[in-house]
């Protein structure tokens, strides 16, 4: 699979080191608070597992399956998910985890929905990678693993047509 990459942006050691740094900051920010982590599947699976094992706080974990790319290399702008699968977040702080901040459609749509949840104390977002580009929807991530160029990347949960997620690195796909 690595032969399909134009180049590697971040290797395993670099990703692990950055996750350590992010975990320290998140732990500091949420110490003593009731935290629920809501991970967007499937892309955030590897990121979620590795990051949360580094956060020594009691927390609740839930997942939300969201679609916006539908097999292509660009988002369609349509964010599809089942709102019935949202957990009860009353009296809790929510950290939304996603693999990538690209167009902003997914993160903005889910954040808007979460902010209407009754009793929610706060919502912040955390992404593994953030593309440096103008977004279709204005949204910011509170925690960012890596800033990347506006290239199509795969690995470490990021995919192209559900492939390449299991690469232990992040690289630019040769298209």
N, C-alpha and C positions, 0 to 999 in steps of 0.2 A: 504493500500500500504506500510505503514511503516513496516509491518510485513515481507515484502520481503527483508528488508535491513539487512545486516550483522551488520552494525553499522552506526551511524550518524557521519559525519566528521565536518559539520558546520551547526549550527542552524540558525534560522531567525535573531536573534539579532546579531550574529557574522557576518552574511552576510551583514546586514544593516550597521554595524559599518565599515566594510571594504569598502563598496561602498562609504560611506562618505569620507573616506581617499583618495580613488582613484579619486573621483570627485574634491576634492580640488587640487590635483596634475594636473589633466587634465585641469581644469579651469585656473590654473596658467600658464601652458604650452601653451595654445591656446588663451589666452586673447589678443584681438586686431587682431586676424587672422581670415580669412575666412575658417571656418571649415565645412567639410562634414563628417558625420558619416555614414559609410557603414556597416550595420549589416548583419551577415550571419544567415539566417533562416534555420530551425525553432529554433535551440538550443539557440540562443542568445536573444530570444524574451523577456523573463523575466528580464534578465540581462540588456538588452538595455533599457527597459522602466524604471526600477528602477534607473539605473545609470544616464541616461540623465535627469531625473527629478531633479537630484541633481547638474546639471551643469548649472549655470546661465549665459550662453552665447548664443548669436544668432548662430544658426547652421542649416544646412540642414541635413535631414535624408533620407537615402534610404536603401533598403534591397536587398539582393542577396540570392537566394535560391541555396544551394550547397548540393551535395550528395557525400559521400565517404564511409559510413558504410553499406548502403543497408540492414539494418535490423539485422546485426550481432553485435558481441561485439568487433570486430577488423576492422580497416579500410581495404578496398580493395586496396588502393593505387590509385584508379581511382577517380579523382575529376571531377565531372560533374556540369556544370552550363551553363546558357545562357548568353554569352557575350553581347548580344543585350540589356540586362537589366541594364548594367552599366550606371550610370548617367554621365552627363557632369561634369568633375572635373577640367576643365581648370581654372587656377588662384586660386585654392583652396588647402587647406591642408586636407588630408583624414585620418580619424581614423577608422581603420577596427576593428570591434567588433566581437568576436567569443566566444562561450561557453567554449571550451576546446582546449588546445594545447597538442596533444597526439603524433601522428606519425610525424606531421609537414607537411603532404601532403597538406591539405587544405590551411593553412595559407601561405605556401610557394608558392603554385600555384596562389592564388589570389593576393598576394603581387607582384609577378613577372609580372602579367598582369597589375596591377595598375601602376607599375613603367614605363610602356611603354605608358601610356596615355599622349597625348600631353598637355602641359601646367600645368600639375600637379606640385604643389609646394613641397609637401612632403607626405609621407605615413608612418604612424606608426600603430602598432597593439596593441590591448587590449583584454585580455582573462580573463574570470572568474576564470578558474582553469588551472594549468599547471602541467602535470604529470612529476615527476622526473624520467626520463629515457632517454636512448639513442634514438634519433629520426632517422627515415628513411630519413628525409630531414632536413638539418641544417637550422633552423629558430629560431629567438628569438622574444619574445613578449616584447614590450616596457612598457606595464602596465600589471601587473598580480594581480589578486585578491588573489588567494590561490595556494600554492604548495601542491600537493597531491602525495600519493604513486601511483605506477603503478597498480591500481585496477580499476575495472569497476564501475563508479559512475553514479548515477541518481539523479534527482531532480533539482529544480530551472532552468528548461529548458533542462537539460541533460536527455536523454531518453534511453530506451531499447525498440526497436520495436515500437516507438512512444508512449510508456507508461511512466509514472512516471514524465513527465515534470512538472506537476502541484504540485509536492511536494514542500513545502515552505523551504526546507532544502536540503543539499547535503549529500548523503550517499552512502556507498558501497553496491551494489546489491548482494544479495546472489544468486549465479548461480549454 
